[in-house]
Structures are given as structure tokens and as C-alpha cells.
Amino acid sequence: MNKKFFKLFTVMILALALTACSSQAPTREAQPQTKNQSAGSSEAESPEKDASGFVSLAEAVPDVILEIRYYSEYNFVGDRIDGYEEPCALISKEAAAALGEAARDAEEQGYMLKIYDAYRPQTAVNDFIAWAEDVDDTRMKEYFYPELDKSVLFDQGYIAEKSGHSRGSTVDLTIFDMSAGKEVDMGGTFDYFGERSHPDYVGDLTEEQINNRNILKNIMVENGFKPLDTEWWHFTLENEPYPDTYFDFPVSEDSIPAA
């Protein structure tokens, strides 16, 4: 075999080998990223951070009184709660609409709704858990759980890993008597840990206190909310829009997207 023929034969063999490799491992075309695949898509990666379905309660239902306890130090912890960046209330659009109807019904009876809490971020719930685990911190015991040892708060359900408030359609509230210029007497304070807080508790309550609880319950139930059997102040929208999502964006007007 002469040198010229040998070189030609070698080139042919190499060409065949390259062709075979190319057919076995085709080049994959780069696919454009969709919105859900992009790194900047917080909605796809973290739906619990999406506040697009929420509104400021003060703007949606201006005829309510706000006393956001977890922004203050007057609560069962004794400190401002993590996640409450402003003394405002956020709530799902659907719950806001129903609460607006409840506010109108209350006004017709001579009352205003007074809001203690609405949407509660998971960050705040985690703060509650950390507080409950510190059994030595009992600064607010005489005001909120005088009948209980702090060590039983988990077992008895007063503190839990998740809260319905984080789903965005639950509200804690009372009613304010416009003629008297003060909130009505419910026979027990908001966030009191004990049987006295049960809506059907009678015990040593007066007829007026029992009646006041029923007025609040009737207003809320007639406008699409369901009560909780352990807290007279707690109501959740019957057809809540996010039954399986526990949101975790701050309680702040800045969390609500601009219209």
C-alpha cells in the first residue's frame, strides 16, 4: 500500500467514525425558559409569598376599627410578633367582600366591627412556637392564661404549627357600640386561653355578655363566616379561596401589589 493511498484510507475511516458519533449523540437544542421555570418566578417557586389575592382591610372596608394586637406588646407573648411590620390588617379579597357586608349589618344595629387580627404570616406562627417552647417566659400569664401552666399550651391546642389565619380568610374581632363609644362586654378578653373563651360558655356570664356574643356570631354567620368552637372572636370565611396555602409575606401595606 503506497503512502498516498494509506493517507486517503485513514481520512475515510476518521470521517465514518465522526459521523457515527454524531448520529448516536445528537445535540439538544436549548429551550427557552418559561415564566414558571425562570429564576425570577416567585409565584411558581413560592406560592406562599404571593399576595396578589389580598387587600388592605382598611381600604376595602373603611368602616372598621383596627387594633392589631400582634403589632403591639399587649398580647400573650408580651412583644411585637415577627412578621407584623405595620399596624394594618390584610385579608383575602373574598373575605374582605364578605366582611364589608358584615360591617354594614353591624352598622344597621348600631355597632362597628373592631379587628384584632386577620391574615397572619407563618413567620408569626413560628414566633408563637418559639415563645411557647420557652416555658420560663410567663410575663403575660396573669392576663391571658392564669388558669393554665404554659407547658400544656401545645397539648391543649392553644399553640400549633399552623394557623388558619395564614390562609388569609380568617379574622379575629369584636363589636364596638357606637352609642356607648366603647367595645361591648364579651365576658372575656381576646386571646384568653381558657374555657371562658368558648362561644357557648355560660358559666358566670351575664345575660348581656351572652347576648353580645350572639350578636357578633349572628352578624358573621349570616355573611358567610363560620365560628370556631373555642374562641368567640374567631371567624373563617366558609368558602375560603386558599384552603391549602399557608402564606408567609409580611403584614405591611407594601406587601399588597399596586392596583
matplotlib code that plots the C-alpha trace (Angstrom):
import matplotlib.pyplot as plt

x = [0.0, 1.6, 1.7, -0.9, -3.5, -2.8, -3.5, -6.7, -7.9, -7.2, -9.2, -12.2, -12.1, -12.0, -14.9, -17.0, -16.2, -17.2, -20.5, -21.4, -20.7, -22.8, -25.8, -25.6, -25.4, -27.4, -27.0, -30.0, -31.4, -31.6, -35.2, -36.3, -37.3, -41.0, -42.2, -42.7, -39.1, -37.4, -35.4, -37.4, -40.7, -41.5, -45.1, -44.0, -41.3, -43.0, -46.8, -46.9, -45.2, -47.9, -50.0, -51.9, -55.1, -55.1, -56.2, -55.7, -58.7, -58.7, -59.1, -61.6, -63.8, -63.1, -65.9, -64.0, -61.8, -58.3, -56.5, -53.8, -52.7, -49.7, -48.1, -48.2, -46.8, -50.2, -50.7, -50.0, -46.3, -45.6, -43.6, -44.4, -44.8, -42.4, -43.9, -46.1, -44.3, -47.2, -50.4, -52.6, -54.8, -54.5, -57.1, -58.2, -60.3, -63.2, -63.1, -62.9, -66.1, -68.0, -66.6, -67.9, -71.4, -71.0, -69.8, -73.0, -75.2, -73.4, -73.8, -77.6, -77.7, -75.6, -72.2, -68.9, -66.6, -63.3, -60.5, -57.7, -56.1, -56.7, -54.1, -51.2, -47.9, -46.3, -43.4, -45.6, -46.8, -43.2, -42.7, -45.6, -44.0, -40.6, -42.3, -44.3, -41.2, -39.6, -41.6, -39.9, -41.2, -44.6, -44.7, -48.3, -49.6, -51.9, -53.6, -54.0, -53.6, -53.8, -55.6, -53.0, -49.4, -47.6, -46.3, -49.8, -50.4, -49.3, -51.2, -54.4, -54.2, -53.7, -50.4, -50.0, -47.6, -50.1, -52.9, -56.0, -55.2, -52.2, -54.6, -55.8, -59.6, -59.9, -60.5, -60.4, -62.8, -65.4, -68.1, -68.0, -71.1, -71.4, -73.8, -71.7, -68.5, -66.7, -66.5, -69.1, -68.5, -68.0, -67.3, -63.7, -60.8, -59.5, -56.8, -57.7, -56.6, -59.4, -62.9, -64.3, -63.4, -65.6, -68.6, -71.1, -69.6, -72.2, -70.6, -70.8, -71.5, -74.3, -77.3, -75.8, -72.5, -74.1, -76.3, -73.3, -71.5, -74.6, -74.9, -71.3, -71.8, -75.1, -73.6, -70.7, -72.5, -75.2, -72.5, -70.7, -68.3, -68.1, -67.2, -64.6, -65.8, -63.0, -62.8, -65.7, -63.8, -62.6, -64.4, -63.3, -64.9, -67.0, -65.7, -62.2, -60.2, -56.9, -57.8, -54.4, -52.0, -50.3, -48.9, -45.8, -45.4, -45.2, -48.2, -47.5, -49.2, -46.2, -47.0, -50.1, -49.4, -50.3, -53.6]
y = [0.0, 3.3, 6.3, 8.4, 5.6, 5.0, 8.7, 8.6, 5.4, 6.9, 10.1, 8.0, 5.9, 9.1, 10.6, 7.5, 7.4, 11.1, 10.5, 7.6, 9.6, 12.4, 10.1, 8.5, 11.7, 14.5, 18.0, 19.1, 22.4, 25.0, 25.5, 29.0, 29.3, 29.7, 32.0, 29.1, 27.9, 31.3, 32.1, 35.2, 33.5, 33.7, 32.7, 29.3, 28.7, 30.2, 30.5, 31.3, 34.6, 35.7, 38.4, 39.2, 37.8, 40.0, 43.6, 46.1, 45.7, 49.4, 50.3, 47.5, 48.0, 51.5, 51.4, 49.1, 49.8, 48.3, 47.3, 45.0, 43.3, 41.4, 44.7, 45.9, 44.4, 43.8, 40.2, 36.8, 36.9, 40.4, 41.5, 42.6, 39.5, 38.6, 39.4, 42.3, 45.2, 47.7, 48.0, 47.1, 44.2, 42.2, 39.7, 37.8, 39.7, 37.3, 37.6, 41.4, 41.5, 39.3, 41.4, 44.5, 43.1, 42.1, 45.7, 47.1, 44.7, 45.7, 49.4, 48.9, 47.5, 50.4, 48.7, 48.8, 45.9, 46.1, 44.0, 42.4, 40.2, 39.0, 37.4, 36.1, 35.1, 31.7, 33.7, 34.9, 31.4, 30.3, 33.1, 31.8, 28.3, 29.6, 31.5, 28.5, 26.4, 28.8, 27.8, 30.3, 33.3, 33.9, 37.7, 37.8, 34.8, 36.8, 38.5, 35.7, 32.2, 32.5, 29.1, 27.2, 26.1, 27.2, 23.7, 22.5, 25.1, 22.7, 19.7, 21.6, 23.2, 26.9, 26.9, 24.9, 24.6, 26.0, 28.6, 29.1, 32.8, 32.1, 31.0, 34.6, 34.4, 34.3, 37.3, 37.9, 40.7, 42.1, 44.7, 48.4, 50.0, 53.4, 54.9, 54.0, 54.8, 51.5, 47.9, 45.6, 43.4, 39.8, 38.4, 37.6, 39.2, 38.5, 35.7, 34.4, 30.8, 29.0, 27.7, 31.2, 32.0, 29.2, 30.9, 28.6, 29.1, 30.3, 29.9, 33.2, 35.3, 37.8, 37.8, 40.9, 39.3, 36.2, 38.4, 40.3, 37.1, 36.1, 39.4, 39.1, 35.4, 36.1, 39.0, 36.9, 33.7, 35.5, 36.9, 33.7, 33.1, 30.1, 30.3, 28.4, 26.4, 27.6, 31.3, 33.7, 36.2, 33.9, 33.5, 32.0, 32.6, 29.5, 29.3, 30.4, 30.8, 29.3, 26.3, 24.6, 27.5, 29.0, 32.3, 34.0, 37.6, 40.4, 42.2, 45.5, 47.7, 47.2, 43.5, 44.3, 44.7, 48.1, 48.2]
z = [0.0, -1.1, 1.2, -0.8, -0.6, 3.1, 3.9, 1.9, 3.7, 7.1, 6.3, 5.3, 8.5, 10.6, 8.7, 9.2, 13.0, 13.4, 11.5, 13.8, 17.0, 15.7, 15.0, 18.4, 20.5, 18.7, 20.0, 22.2, 21.3, 24.1, 25.1, 26.2, 29.8, 30.6, 33.2, 35.6, 35.0, 35.4, 38.4, 39.0, 39.1, 42.8, 42.2, 40.8, 43.4, 46.5, 46.2, 49.9, 49.1, 46.6, 48.0, 44.7, 46.1, 49.2, 50.0, 52.8, 55.1, 55.9, 52.2, 51.3, 54.4, 55.7, 58.3, 60.7, 63.7, 63.8, 67.0, 65.7, 68.9, 67.4, 66.3, 69.9, 73.1, 74.6, 73.6, 75.2, 74.2, 75.5, 72.4, 68.9, 66.9, 64.0, 60.6, 61.8, 60.2, 60.3, 62.4, 59.5, 58.5, 55.3, 54.1, 51.0, 48.6, 49.0, 52.8, 52.6, 50.4, 52.9, 55.8, 54.1, 54.2, 57.9, 58.7, 57.0, 59.0, 62.2, 61.5, 61.0, 64.5, 66.0, 66.0, 64.3, 63.8, 65.7, 64.2, 66.3, 63.6, 60.1, 57.9, 60.0, 58.3, 59.0, 60.4, 63.2, 63.9, 64.2, 66.7, 68.8, 68.7, 69.9, 72.7, 73.8, 73.9, 76.4, 79.4, 81.7, 79.8, 81.6, 81.6, 80.4, 82.2, 84.6, 81.7, 79.1, 80.7, 84.5, 84.8, 82.7, 83.1, 80.0, 79.3, 78.3, 75.5, 72.7, 74.1, 74.5, 71.1, 72.0, 70.1, 66.9, 64.0, 61.5, 61.8, 59.7, 59.8, 57.5, 54.7, 54.6, 55.2, 59.0, 61.2, 65.0, 66.0, 68.4, 68.1, 69.1, 70.5, 68.7, 71.1, 74.2, 72.5, 73.5, 72.6, 74.1, 77.1, 75.9, 79.4, 78.5, 76.7, 73.2, 73.2, 76.7, 76.9, 78.7, 78.6, 79.2, 75.6, 74.1, 72.3, 74.1, 77.6, 80.1, 83.5, 85.3, 82.2, 82.5, 80.1, 78.4, 77.8, 76.3, 74.1, 72.9, 71.8, 70.0, 68.2, 66.9, 65.9, 64.1, 62.1, 60.9, 60.2, 58.2, 56.0, 55.2, 58.0, 60.3, 64.0, 66.0, 69.0, 71.3, 70.5, 70.5, 68.4, 65.6, 62.2, 58.9, 55.5, 54.7, 51.1, 51.7, 48.4, 49.7, 51.9, 51.4, 51.3, 54.3, 53.3, 54.6, 53.5, 56.0, 57.4, 55.6, 53.1, 50.9, 50.6, 48.6, 44.8, 43.4, 41.6]

ax = plt.figure().add_subplot(projection="3d")
ax.plot(x, y, z, "-o")
ax.set_aspect("equal")
plt.show()
